[in-house]
């Protein structure tokens, strides 16, 4: 069975994480993604680190399944080749520095006028207009502007989340926007001009904190690994020194926790803990009581009690433990894919379609496909 995006060609003038992660998902769905890289070092994400057998972990993660073509867009012959690529492309995506695409003659308005069926997608930090339009944007900086760091960390210090959450948010909206535009083109015959801002994407993900702050009237605080509005919800120390995370989402679950896990049914009727707002207001007292009840048990014992009572829980795993997670292994979620450094192991994309498996092509070496692309498009007439 052909993958769903078989026959779709994406030309990507991309770098770093946001646009590359969007196009990698399109590649996983079967699209042909032609990645344009600058002469010399290529996408600067190639040099972020050498963790993966000498390759950058960032680059490996977001560039699987693409063709790498090195072009000097200031050289007339290379620019003419890019124009020929765009004439046959379905999608053009770019996340260059603010204004760079326009200066290269690759602005969405110009491209759409020349190629009415083309879908263009501009990924930027802050959007195409407004006072921040020309401001450089990197993941952590966008997190700051979106208010995420104001609610992430401890009371004493903000903390960066351990992943590039602004880039990932922007990539997801770019990917869904492109898929929507492809669907729309099937009905109208015309492409679309899309713009995705990392700030817009992450601000959308800040919806719960925004509504809580705007209409609740109480400033949110940094709570480390505790939930800002729900209790009990967080980490609790057990008798062996290990911690178990758990979450109680309803009064019914609270009663089950008290009766079946803590073995203190009277707590369910304690006036301090009668409902979630009260439990959250007295979270410190509640935590002390729960850890007192957990003290005779190991973490594994507490997990068994929580599972038996139907209380959601988790163990705090390391990244190394994620790589050996029993659930991922049992569901056969790992696959090998190629790279310039040899076979690598990675996870299948999260969307599982019955009877079909995602395309997991190799990570390209810099310029690996340049000669082939030049030959393929050599006879293509100028657009």
N, C-alpha and C positions, 0 to 999 in steps of 0.2 A: 504494500500500500504506500503510495507516495505521501510524503509529509504534507501538512496543510498549506505551507507557504512555498511549495515547489513551484518554480517558475518566476518567483518574485526576486528582483534584483535590488539590493540596497547598496548605495554608494555612501560610505561613511568617512567624513573628514573629521576625525574624532581623536580624542586624547584623554588621558587620566581614567576616570571611572564612569561618570554619569552616562554619557552617550555610548561608550563601549559596552556597558552592562545592558543597555536597552537593545543594542544590535546583536549581542550574543544570544539574547533570548529569541530574537528573530531567526538567527542562524540555527538554534536548537529546533525551531519549528520548520526548518527546511529551506529558508531563504538563502540566496546567494549573497553574502555580505563581502563587498570589496572595500577593504580598509586602506585609505590613502595615508601614507606616512611620509614625513619629511626626510630628505637625504641626510645621511650621517647616522644619527642615533634613533631616528624614527619617533614613535610615540614615547614621550618622556617617561611614561609609566613602566617602560621596559627596564629603566634604571633605578626604580624605587628600591629594590633589594635583589638579592640573589638566593632567596630561601629555597626555591624549588629546583634543585639540581643545577644551580647557577642562573636560573630564570627568576624573574620577578613574580612573587606570589600574586600581586595585584593584576599583573598582565595576564598570567595564566588563567586566573579566575574569570576575567571578563572578555577574553579574546578567542575563546575556543571556536573552531569551525569557520574561521574567516580566511579570506585571501588577502595577503599583504602586498601592496603595490607602492613602491617608492617613486614619488613624483616631485619635481621642483616646479611649483605652480607659478613661479616667476619666469620660467623658461617657456617660450612660445610653443615648442613641440609638446611638452608635457601638459601644458594648459589645454592645448587642442585635444590631446588624448582624454583629459578629464571631461571636456565638453562632449566628446563622442560617447564616453561612458554614461553621462547624464542623459543623453538623448535616448538611451535604451534602458534607463533605470526606472524603477517604480517608486523608489524612495531615496531621498537625499537627506542625511542628518549630519549636523555639525555642532560642535561645542568649542569652537575656537575662542580666543580672547574677545572681549566686547568690540564689535565693529570690524573685526578682521575679515569675516566672510564678505561683508559688503565691499570692503576695499579690494578684495580679490574678484569682484564682479559675481559673487555667488550669493547675493542676497535673495531672499525668498520671493520677493515681488518680481525681480528680473527673471529668475528661473521659472517661475510659474507662468509668466507671460510667454516665455519661449517654449515651455513644455507643459501644456494644460493638464495632462494626465499625471504629472509628477506630484508626489507628496513630499513636501519639504518639512523638516522638523529642526527648529533652532533650540538648542538647550543652552541656557545661560544661568548665571547665578541669581540675577535679580530682575530679569525681564527686559524687553526691548525699549522701554521708556521709563520715565520717572527719574528722580534724582540719583538713584543708585545704578542707572543704566550702564554706565561705563566703569563701574567699580569691579575690580577683580574679586573673584569669589572662590574660596576653597571650602571643603566640607566643614571643618571645625568652625570656620568663620560664619558660615551660613547658620550652623547650629546656634551660634551666639546670637545672631540677628533674629532668629526665630523664637528666642526665649527658651530653647530646650535646656541649655546649661543652667538656667536659673532654677530649674526643678530637678536637675540631675546631679548627684553627688551627695556629700554629707552636709550637715548644717554649717560646717566650718569652711568647706571648699567645694566649688563646682567640679564636675568631672566629665570628661569626654566619654560618651558611650564607646564601647570597644569596636564598633564597626562604623563604616562611613554612611551614616544613616541619611544625611541630606542627599548625597549622590545616589543612594539606592532609591530614595523616594522619587527623585527626579527621573531616574531611569525607568521606574515602573510606570509613571504617568506618560513618559515618552513612548514606551512600548505599547501601552493600551491605546494611546492616541493614534499611533500609526496603524494598529490593527483596526480601529474604528474607521479611520480614513480609507483603508483598503476596502472595507466592507461598503462604505458609502460610495466609493468610486464604482463598485460593481453595479450600483443602481443609477448613478448619475453620469458616469463616464468621465468625470472630472476629478482631479486631485485636490489637495487641500494644503494650506499653509499653517503649520502647527508651531506654537511657541510654548516651551516648558521652562519655567523658572524654578530653580532649586528652592528658593525662599517660598514661593507659592506652594510647592509640593510639601515642604516640611511644615509650613504654617497650617496646611490642611490636617496634617497628622497631629498638630497641637490642638485639635478641636476640643477634646475633653478638658485640658487645662484652661483653655480660653473661656469656655462656657462656665466652668466652675468659678474662675476668677471674676469674670464680667458680671455674672448674675448672683454668685454666692456672696460676694463682698469680702471674702477672707483671702488674703494673699496666700498662694501655695508656697510651701517650703520644700527644701531638699530633704529627702527622707532616706538617703542611702538606698538599701534594698527593700525598704518598707513601702507599702502602698500609701499614696497621699490622702486617700479618703475612705479606704476600706480596712476593717480590722476584724479578726486577725487575718493578716495577709503579709507574709514575709518569712524571715528565717528565725528558727528557734533551736537553741542548743540542747543536745541530748546528753545522756549520761556518759557516753564515750567521747565527748568533746566534739563530735561531728554535728553538723547543722542540717536540719530538714526545713525545706520551704513548704508552706501550705497556704491554702486560700479558702476562706469561708465566704460564700456569696449570698447567703440567705439566712433568715432566722431558723429555718428548718435544719440547715446544715450546722448552725451554731448549737442547737439542741443536741444533734447527733454527736458533735465533737465533745460536748460536756458529758454526755451520758456514756458513750461507747469508747472514747479515747482517753479523755482526762479522768474519767470515772468519778466525776464530781458533778452530779446532776443539779445540785443546788446553784451552781454558777449560772445555769440557764435562766434562773429567776432572780439573780442578783440585779438590783436596780442600776448598778453602774454599767451593766452589759446588756440591757434590755433590748436595744436595737443597735444597728450599725453605727449611727452617729455617736451614740453613747460609748460603744466599744472603742471607736476611734479616739474619742476624747480621753478615754482612760487606757490607751494602748500600752503605756508603760507598766501600769499595774497588771494588765492582762498578760503581757509578755512574761512578767515575773512569775505569775501563777502557772502559766503553761509550761515554762521551763522547769518549775518545781515538780510538776506532774510528769515531765519527760525524763527527769533525772535518773529514775531507776532503770531506764531502758536505753539500749543502743539505738543508733539512728535506724538500723534495719528493723528493729523491733517497733519503733514509732511508725515507720512507713507501713508495716504490716497492719498495725492498728488503724491507721488512717485509711488504708485501702479497704479494710473490713467495714469501716463506717461510711464509706463512699465519700470521703473528704479528699479533694484534689490536693496533690502533693508532688514534690520533685526533690531529687538529690542535686546538690550543686556540683556539676561536672566540670572538669577542665576541658580545654580544646582537645587534648590528647584522648580523653575519655569519649568525647563526641565521635572521634574517628573510629572508635570501637563500640559505639552505642548498640546495645542488643536489639533495639527496635529497628534501627536502620539495617542491621545485618539480617534480621529475620525477614524483612520485607525486600531484601535483595536490591537495595537502593544505590549501591556503588557500581561504577563502571570504569573501565580503563579507556583512556583516549590518548592520542599521540601528541608529541611536542618535539621541538628540536633537541631536547635533552633525553628523549626516550619516552616510554609509556608512563603515564601519570594516572592516579586514581582520583575520581571525583564523583559527586552525587548527581544522579538524574535530576532534571528539573522537577519542581514540586507538583506541577499539574500532571496527573497520571490519566492517560486516555486508554480505555480498554482496547486491546488489540493493536496498539501502536506504541512504539518507543521513540523518544526524542533522538534527533540527530546530534551526536556528540563528536564533531569533527576535531581535527588536531589544532593545536596552537601554532600559528604560522611563524616561521623565522622572518626577520626583517627583509622585505623585498623578495620573498620566496616566489611570488607569483608575477613579478613585474614583467619578465620576458614573455610569459604566456599571455598576459593581458595585452601587451604591446602587439603581439602577433595576432591575437584574436580580433582586436579592434583596428588593425592597420588598414584594412580596406573599407572601414565604415565611413560613409560620407560625413562631411562636416554638418552639424545640425543647423 
